[in-house]
Amino acid sequence: MKRLAEGLSDDRGDVPGWVLITLMTAGLVVVIWALAAPALSSVFEQAIERVTGL
């Protein structure tokens, strides 16, 4: 029981794991944004052209 209490009071956490997850998520966002940006820009420009009639 004492061992369990000591384990629960240890608040160091898994910092390297969280850092890795954060960096991987940021990397995925950058890659997806880089791939999708031209298509999204094109869709936006077409929508503006239709609204303004230019």
N, CA, C and O atoms as a MOPAC input file, in Angstrom:
PM7 MOZYME 1SCF
protein

 N      0.81600 1    -1.19300 1     0.00000 1
 C      0.00000 1     0.00000 1     0.00000 1
 C      0.86400 1     1.26300 1     0.00000 1
 O      0.54300 1     2.24700 1    -0.66600 1
 N      1.95600 1     1.22000 1     0.75100 1
 C      2.85500 1     2.36800 1     0.79700 1
 C      3.47000 1     2.62000 1    -0.57900 1
 O      3.64800 1     3.76500 1    -0.99500 1
 N      3.78500 1     1.54300 1    -1.26600 1
 C      4.38300 1     1.65300 1    -2.60300 1
 C      3.40300 1     2.31800 1    -3.58300 1
 O      3.80700 1     3.13400 1    -4.41100 1
 N      2.12400 1     1.96500 1    -3.48200 1
 C      1.09600 1     2.56000 1    -4.34300 1
 C      0.97000 1     4.05400 1    -4.06900 1
 O      0.87200 1     4.85200 1    -5.00100 1
 N      0.97300 1     4.42900 1    -2.80800 1
 C      0.86900 1     5.84100 1    -2.43500 1
 C      2.07200 1     6.62900 1    -2.95600 1
 O      1.92400 1     7.76000 1    -3.41700 1
 N      3.25600 1     6.03100 1    -2.88200 1
 C      4.44300 1     6.71300 1    -3.40000 1
 C      4.35500 1     6.88100 1    -4.91100 1
 O      4.76200 1     7.91300 1    -5.44600 1
 N      3.82500 1     5.87000 1    -5.60500 1
 C      3.67900 1     5.94500 1    -7.05100 1
 C      2.68500 1     7.01400 1    -7.47400 1
 O      2.88400 1     7.69600 1    -8.48000 1
 N      1.61400 1     7.15600 1    -6.70100 1
 C      0.60300 1     8.16200 1    -7.02900 1
 C      1.07800 1     9.57600 1    -6.73700 1
 O      0.63300 1    10.52900 1    -7.37800 1
 N      1.98800 1     9.71700 1    -5.76400 1
 C      2.47400 1    11.06100 1    -5.43600 1
 C      3.59300 1    11.51100 1    -6.37000 1
 O      4.00500 1    12.67000 1    -6.32000 1
 N      4.08900 1    10.61900 1    -7.21800 1
 C      5.14200 1    10.97100 1    -8.16300 1
 C      4.52000 1    11.74500 1    -9.31600 1
 O      3.80000 1    11.16700 1   -10.13000 1
 N      4.78800 1    13.04500 1    -9.39600 1
 C      4.12700 1    13.88900 1   -10.39500 1
 C      5.02900 1    14.25600 1   -11.56000 1
 O      4.77500 1    15.24000 1   -12.25500 1
 N      6.07900 1    13.47800 1   -11.78100 1
 C      6.98300 1    13.79000 1   -12.89200 1
 C      6.30700 1    13.58500 1   -14.23300 1
 O      6.50400 1    14.38400 1   -15.14900 1
 N      5.52500 1    12.54600 1   -14.36700 1
 C      4.83000 1    12.29000 1   -15.62400 1
 C      5.75500 1    11.76700 1   -16.70700 1
 O      6.94300 1    11.53800 1   -16.48400 1
 N      5.18700 1    11.58800 1   -17.86800 1
 C      5.92600 1    11.05100 1   -19.00300 1
 C      6.20800 1    12.19100 1   -19.97600 1
 O      5.61700 1    12.25700 1   -21.05400 1
 N      7.10800 1    13.08000 1   -19.59300 1
 C      7.38600 1    14.27300 1   -20.38900 1
 C      7.90500 1    13.92600 1   -21.78600 1
 O      7.41000 1    14.50300 1   -22.75500 1
 N      8.86300 1    13.02800 1   -21.94600 1
 C      9.33700 1    12.74000 1   -23.29900 1
 C      8.22600 1    12.20900 1   -24.21300 1
 O      8.20400 1    12.51400 1   -25.40600 1
 N      7.31700 1    11.42400 1   -23.66000 1
 C      6.19800 1    10.92200 1   -24.45400 1
 C      5.30800 1    12.05000 1   -24.93900 1
 O      4.91200 1    12.07200 1   -26.10500 1
 N      4.99000 1    12.98900 1   -24.05700 1
 C      4.13000 1    14.11100 1   -24.44000 1
 C      4.83200 1    15.02600 1   -25.43800 1
 O      4.20200 1    15.56500 1   -26.34800 1
 N      6.11400 1    15.19500 1   -25.26600 1
 C      6.86600 1    16.02200 1   -26.21500 1
 C      6.83300 1    15.37800 1   -27.59500 1
 O      6.62200 1    16.06000 1   -28.59800 1
 N      7.04100 1    14.07200 1   -27.64400 1
 C      7.02100 1    13.35800 1   -28.91500 1
 C      5.64700 1    13.45200 1   -29.58000 1
 O      5.55500 1    13.70700 1   -30.78100 1
 N      4.59400 1    13.24900 1   -28.81100 1
 C      3.24200 1    13.34000 1   -29.36400 1
 C      2.97000 1    14.74200 1   -29.89900 1
 O      2.39500 1    14.89800 1   -30.97600 1
 N      3.38200 1    15.75800 1   -29.14900 1
 C      3.16800 1    17.14600 1   -29.58200 1
 C      3.92500 1    17.44900 1   -30.86400 1
 O      3.37700 1    18.05900 1   -31.78200 1
 N      5.17800 1    17.02600 1   -30.93100 1
 C      5.97300 1    17.28800 1   -32.13400 1
 C      5.42000 1    16.53300 1   -33.34200 1
 O      5.39100 1    17.07400 1   -34.44700 1
 N      4.98600 1    15.29900 1   -33.14400 1
 C      4.43300 1    14.52900 1   -34.25700 1
 C      3.12500 1    15.14800 1   -34.73900 1
 O      2.87500 1    15.20900 1   -35.94300 1
 N      2.29600 1    15.60400 1   -33.81800 1
 C      1.04300 1    16.24900 1   -34.20200 1
 C      1.31100 1    17.53600 1   -34.97300 1
 O      0.66900 1    17.79900 1   -35.99000 1
 N      2.24800 1    18.33100 1   -34.49400 1
 C      2.59600 1    19.56700 1   -35.19700 1
 C      3.13700 1    19.25900 1   -36.58600 1
 O      2.82000 1    19.96000 1   -37.54600 1
 N      3.94800 1    18.22000 1   -36.69700 1
 C      4.47700 1    17.82700 1   -38.00300 1
 C      3.37900 1    17.40400 1   -38.96200 1
 O      3.40200 1    17.76800 1   -40.13700 1
 N      2.41200 1    16.63200 1   -38.46200 1
 C      1.29700 1    16.21300 1   -39.31000 1
 C      0.47000 1    17.41000 1   -39.77300 1
 O      0.04200 1    17.46400 1   -40.92600 1
 N      0.24700 1    18.35800 1   -38.88400 1
 C     -0.52100 1    19.55800 1   -39.25900 1
 C      0.20500 1    20.32300 1   -40.35500 1
 O     -0.42400 1    20.78200 1   -41.30800 1
 N      1.50400 1    20.46500 1   -40.23300 1
 C      2.27600 1    21.20100 1   -41.23900 1
 C      2.21700 1    20.48400 1   -42.58900 1
 O      2.03400 1    21.12600 1   -43.62400 1
 N      2.37000 1    19.16600 1   -42.58300 1
 C      2.33900 1    18.40400 1   -43.84100 1
 C      0.96200 1    18.47600 1   -44.48100 1
 O      0.85300 1    18.71400 1   -45.68400 1
 N     -0.08200 1    18.27600 1   -43.70100 1
 C     -1.44300 1    18.32300 1   -44.25400 1
 C     -1.75400 1    19.72400 1   -44.77700 1
 O     -2.34600 1    19.87600 1   -45.84600 1
 N     -1.35000 1    20.74900 1   -44.01600 1
 C     -1.59800 1    22.13100 1   -44.45700 1
 C     -0.85900 1    22.42200 1   -45.76100 1
 O     -1.40300 1    23.07700 1   -46.65000 1
 N      0.37000 1    21.94200 1   -45.88000 1
 C      1.15500 1    22.18700 1   -47.09300 1
 C      0.50500 1    21.51000 1   -48.30300 1
 O      0.52300 1    22.05600 1   -49.40600 1
 N     -0.06400 1    20.33200 1   -48.09600 1
 C     -0.71100 1    19.63200 1   -49.20300 1
 C     -2.07200 1    20.23300 1   -49.55100 1
 O     -2.45000 1    20.26700 1   -50.72200 1
 N     -2.79800 1    20.70000 1   -48.56200 1
 C     -4.16300 1    21.17500 1   -48.78500 1
 C     -4.23700 1    22.66200 1   -49.12800 1
 O     -5.24700 1    23.10200 1   -49.67900 1
 N     -3.22200 1    23.43600 1   -48.82900 1
 C     -3.27900 1    24.88700 1   -49.02000 1
 C     -3.59100 1    25.29700 1   -50.45600 1
 O     -4.44400 1    26.16300 1   -50.65200 1
 N     -2.94600 1    24.72000 1   -51.46900 1
 C     -3.27900 1    25.14100 1   -52.83500 1
 C     -4.73500 1    24.84800 1   -53.21400 1
 O     -5.38600 1    25.66900 1   -53.86000 1
 N     -5.23600 1    23.69800 1   -52.81900 1
 C     -6.62200 1    23.34700 1   -53.13400 1
 C     -7.59500 1    24.26400 1   -52.39800 1
 O     -8.57900 1    24.72300 1   -52.97800 1
 N     -7.32600 1    24.52600 1   -51.14000 1
 C     -8.20600 1    25.41100 1   -50.37500 1
 C     -8.16100 1    26.83100 1   -50.92100 1
 O     -9.18700 1    27.51100 1   -50.95500 1
 N     -7.01200 1    27.27900 1   -51.33800 1
 C     -6.88600 1    28.60700 1   -51.92400 1
 C     -7.68700 1    28.70500 1   -53.21100 1
 O     -8.35600 1    29.70800 1   -53.45800 1
 N     -7.62100 1    27.67400 1   -54.02300 1
 C     -8.37300 1    27.65000 1   -55.27700 1
 C     -9.87900 1    27.67700 1   -55.02300 1
 O    -10.61500 1    28.40800 1   -55.68600 1
 N    -10.32400 1    26.88300 1   -54.07000 1
 C    -11.75400 1    26.84900 1   -53.73500 1
 C    -12.20000 1    28.21200 1   -53.22800 1
 O    -13.27500 1    28.68600 1   -53.59600 1
 N    -11.39800 1    28.84000 1   -52.39800 1
 C    -11.74100 1    30.16100 1   -51.86400 1
 C    -11.81700 1    31.20000 1   -52.97600 1
 O    -12.75000 1    32.00300 1   -53.01600 1
 N    -10.84700 1    31.18700 1   -53.87300 1
 C    -10.84400 1    32.15900 1   -54.97000 1
 C    -12.04800 1    31.96100 1   -55.88800 1
 O    -12.64300 1    32.93800 1   -56.34300 1
 N    -12.41400 1    30.71100 1   -56.16600 1
 C    -13.58800 1    30.44300 1   -57.00300 1
 C    -14.86100 1    30.93600 1   -56.32100 1
 O    -15.74000 1    31.50000 1   -56.97300 1
 N    -14.95900 1    30.72600 1   -55.02100 1
 C    -16.14100 1    31.17700 1   -54.29200 1
 C    -16.25400 1    32.69800 1   -54.31300 1
 O    -17.34600 1    33.23700 1   -54.49000 1
 N    -15.13200 1    33.38900 1   -54.13300 1
 C    -15.15100 1    34.85100 1   -54.16300 1
 C    -15.52100 1    35.35500 1   -55.55700 1
 O    -16.26500 1    36.32700 1   -55.68900 1
 N    -15.01400 1    34.70800 1   -56.57700 1
 C    -15.34000 1    35.11200 1   -57.94700 1
 C    -16.83200 1    34.94200 1   -58.22300 1
 O    -17.43800 1    35.79000 1   -58.87900 1
 N    -17.42200 1    33.87300 1   -57.73900 1
 C    -18.84500 1    33.65500 1   -57.95300 1
 C    -19.68700 1    34.68800 1   -57.22000 1
 O    -20.71100 1    35.14200 1   -57.73100 1
 N    -19.25200 1    35.05600 1   -56.02500 1
 C    -20.02400 1    36.02700 1   -55.23200 1
 C    -19.91300 1    37.42700 1   -55.82800 1
 O    -20.90800 1    38.14400 1   -55.93000 1
 N    -18.70400 1    37.81300 1   -56.22000 1
 C    -18.50500 1    39.16300 1   -56.73100 1
 C    -18.82400 1    39.28000 1   -58.21000 1
 O    -19.05800 1    40.38600 1   -58.69700 1
 N    -18.83900 1    38.17900 1   -58.93100 1
 C    -19.13900 1    38.20200 1   -60.36200 1
 C    -18.01700 1    38.75000 1   -61.20500 1
 O    -18.25400 1    39.19900 1   -62.32600 1
 N    -16.81300 1    38.72600 1   -60.70200 1
 C    -15.67900 1    39.25800 1   -61.46900 1
 C    -15.13100 1    38.23500 1   -62.40300 1
 O    -14.17400 1    38.51000 1   -63.12700 1

